[in-house]
Amino acid sequence: MTEGTVHVVGVGLAGLSAAARLTQKGRRVIVHEAGAQAGGRCRSYVDTVLNMPIDNGNHVILSGNHAALSYLALIGAADRMQGPPSADFPFVDLRSRERWTLRLGDGFFPWWIFDDARRVPNTRMREYLVLARLLWPRSKTVGEVIDCRGALYERLVEPFLLATLNNAPPEASAQLAATLLRETIAAGGRTCRPLIAMEGLSTAFVDPAVSWLNAHGTEIKFSHELHRIEFNGPRAVGLDFGGEIVNLGVDDVVILAVPPTLAARLLPDLTVPTEFRAIANLHFKVDAPAMPVMTGVVHGTTQWIFAYPGRLSVTISAADTLMNAPRDELAREMWREVAMVAGLPAELPPWQVVRERRATIATDPQQEALRPGAKTAWKNVFLAGDWTATSLPPTIESAIRSGERAAALAA
Ligand SMILES: Cc1cc2nc3c(=O)[nH]c(=O)nc-3n(C[C@H](O)[C@H](O)[C@H](O)COP(=O)(O)OP(=O)(O)OC[C@H]3O[C@@H](n4cnc5c(N)ncnc54)[C@H](O)[C@@H]3O)c2cc1C
């Protein structure tokens, strides 16, 4: 396949990354998005209750996420991510009220494990050696490989894996945990510096990509929902956008960068993950006191607190049990925890609760086995999306790498 048009369907980060790489190679690309906005599950909007822009969820990437950083560099947005100069993670334990900062250093090896002063409080070096069992991929759960109890688990392994796998770690895939740990904690602090889009996800990952694509001649058709694909033998021959049919030429290619349920509806007999996990975010409109941009919370419902200008925000991963909790109760309960960590008065400030029921696919071994590769049964149809088989958990890095992989196959 050489000179046809590439139709990218879905303009989340996977679609944006595929479109950007193909445009960079000089290919003719048309992007089709069902919604009125780009970014999919990684976007900003103005919240009318708080009267300020917020993100659909607090997102963190790490300095070792090389595909995400290279995508940001390509679209001219490398400077939109901010974070501490080193891989420092401040924590608070709500039960014991202890506070500590995990300092992973700046190197390529986790030397901090050998330093009494830098290890997680109340943990011993040999416990970390047991953790090394997680580095070897296997089709088991994390709970089958390590003991999911004790200070090291509660204060390091659980917060880290919960945030990155969006799944209760004991049931999560040990294979995914292995890839993650190898690319991050085991690779030293240099790969673990947290990076956050302080001015909003869209200003970093989305708006610059849309501008860059437009400036390079790639058209994005919004409110252009793909309803059906027509096939003839081993090829897709037409795209049905409701009233409009786009006929595909012999060299035309389709990259489907849509959610898994939709991909399975469009492609007969495609196997996709079927279970999802939720993420809850709570936003409190308050002038944040001097505190770190990101604080880990142990032994609370709150897992991470983010301090943005004029707003404190809570992330709770694998939050399925909170999806039906009354919003005001949840806000009051979370504010109690946030106020305690931030040293703020008990009076509840203006708040918003944002719950994404299908934030990511579940990351247990059964769902992991259902993730398809980029190639499909049709020669000119490729898949992209954080949920495809990238060997990574469903994250920004996974979405962007999947887009690059589909672009390479389509080019
Ligand atoms: C609350 C929350 C917090 C998160 N936190 C983090 C984090 O801290 N770090 C991290 O790395 N990741 C995080 N993630 C995961 C990250 O957001 C996703 O991995 C990434 O955004 C997925 O991108 P995608 O392109 O694969 O999918 P999507 O963003 O789902 O994109 C799919 C696109 O397809 C479009 N579409 C659907 N149907 C059609 C159709 N018929 N025709 C055309 N277009 C269609 C959709 O509108 C959408 O734009 C979080 C996710 C959520 C929800």
PDBQT file of the ligand as one rigid body, heavy atoms in Angstrom, charges set to zero:
ROOT
HETATM    1  C1  LIG A 501     -10.911   9.772  34.204  1.00  0.00    +0.000 C 
HETATM    2  C2  LIG A 501      -9.723   9.211  33.472  1.00  0.00    +0.000 A 
HETATM    3  C3  LIG A 501      -8.450   9.341  34.005  1.00  0.00    +0.000 A 
HETATM    4  C4  LIG A 501      -7.349   8.817  33.336  1.00  0.00    +0.000 A 
HETATM    5  N1  LIG A 501      -6.109   9.011  33.860  1.00  0.00    +0.000 NA
HETATM    6  C5  LIG A 501      -5.033   8.651  33.130  1.00  0.00    +0.000 A 
HETATM    7  C6  LIG A 501      -3.730   8.972  33.579  1.00  0.00    +0.000 A 
HETATM    8  O1  LIG A 501      -3.534   9.554  34.655  1.00  0.00    +0.000 OA
HETATM    9  N2  LIG A 501      -2.662   8.630  32.806  1.00  0.00    +0.000 N 
HETATM   10  C7  LIG A 501      -2.822   7.980  31.597  1.00  0.00    +0.000 A 
HETATM   11  O2  LIG A 501      -1.811   7.718  30.928  1.00  0.00    +0.000 OA
HETATM   12  N3  LIG A 501      -4.062   7.645  31.154  1.00  0.00    +0.000 NA
HETATM   13  C8  LIG A 501      -5.150   7.971  31.881  1.00  0.00    +0.000 A 
HETATM   14  N4  LIG A 501      -6.410   7.682  31.410  1.00  0.00    +0.000 N 
HETATM   15  C9  LIG A 501      -6.538   6.878  30.174  1.00  0.00    +0.000 C 
HETATM   16  C10 LIG A 501      -6.430   7.747  28.910  1.00  0.00    +0.000 C 
HETATM   17  O3  LIG A 501      -7.346   8.819  28.962  1.00  0.00    +0.000 OA
HETATM   18  C11 LIG A 501      -6.767   6.854  27.724  1.00  0.00    +0.000 C 
HETATM   19  O4  LIG A 501      -5.870   5.784  27.697  1.00  0.00    +0.000 OA
HETATM   20  C12 LIG A 501      -6.693   7.557  26.366  1.00  0.00    +0.000 C 
HETATM   21  O5  LIG A 501      -7.291   8.824  26.393  1.00  0.00    +0.000 OA
HETATM   22  C13 LIG A 501      -7.397   6.658  25.345  1.00  0.00    +0.000 C 
HETATM   23  O6  LIG A 501      -7.348   7.224  24.054  1.00  0.00    +0.000 OA
HETATM   24  P1  LIG A 501      -7.941   6.436  22.811  1.00  0.00    +0.000 P 
HETATM   25  O7  LIG A 501      -7.713   7.271  21.620  1.00  0.00    +0.000 OA
HETATM   26  O8  LIG A 501      -7.414   5.045  22.798  1.00  0.00    +0.000 OA
HETATM   27  O9  LIG A 501      -9.517   6.266  23.089  1.00  0.00    +0.000 OA
HETATM   28  P2  LIG A 501     -10.697   7.359  23.206  1.00  0.00    +0.000 P 
HETATM   29  O10 LIG A 501     -10.191   8.547  23.924  1.00  0.00    +0.000 OA
HETATM   30  O11 LIG A 501     -11.854   6.621  23.796  1.00  0.00    +0.000 OA
HETATM   31  O12 LIG A 501     -11.019   7.786  21.711  1.00  0.00    +0.000 OA
HETATM   32  C14 LIG A 501     -11.983   7.156  20.891  1.00  0.00    +0.000 C 
HETATM   33  C15 LIG A 501     -12.596   8.226  19.985  1.00  0.00    +0.000 C 
HETATM   34  O13 LIG A 501     -13.452   7.567  19.039  1.00  0.00    +0.000 OA
HETATM   35  C16 LIG A 501     -14.583   8.398  18.852  1.00  0.00    +0.000 C 
HETATM   36  N5  LIG A 501     -15.666   7.593  18.289  1.00  0.00    +0.000 N 
HETATM   37  C17 LIG A 501     -16.434   6.686  18.920  1.00  0.00    +0.000 A 
HETATM   38  N6  LIG A 501     -17.303   6.148  18.055  1.00  0.00    +0.000 NA
HETATM   39  C18 LIG A 501     -17.067   6.702  16.839  1.00  0.00    +0.000 A 
HETATM   40  C19 LIG A 501     -17.625   6.538  15.535  1.00  0.00    +0.000 A 
HETATM   41  N7  LIG A 501     -18.639   5.691  15.300  1.00  0.00    +0.000 N 
HETATM   42  N8  LIG A 501     -17.178   7.296  14.502  1.00  0.00    +0.000 NA
HETATM   43  C20 LIG A 501     -16.169   8.186  14.717  1.00  0.00    +0.000 A 
HETATM   44  N9  LIG A 501     -15.593   8.375  15.923  1.00  0.00    +0.000 NA
HETATM   45  C21 LIG A 501     -16.035   7.632  16.971  1.00  0.00    +0.000 A 
HETATM   46  C22 LIG A 501     -14.873   8.904  20.273  1.00  0.00    +0.000 C 
HETATM   47  O14 LIG A 501     -15.748  10.033  20.245  1.00  0.00    +0.000 OA
HETATM   48  C23 LIG A 501     -13.464   9.232  20.752  1.00  0.00    +0.000 C 
HETATM   49  O15 LIG A 501     -13.094  10.554  20.397  1.00  0.00    +0.000 OA
HETATM   50  C24 LIG A 501      -7.535   8.146  32.095  1.00  0.00    +0.000 A 
HETATM   51  C25 LIG A 501      -8.820   7.995  31.555  1.00  0.00    +0.000 A 
HETATM   52  C26 LIG A 501      -9.904   8.535  32.227  1.00  0.00    +0.000 A 
HETATM   53  C27 LIG A 501     -11.280   8.389  31.618  1.00  0.00    +0.000 C 
ENDROOT
TORSDOF 0
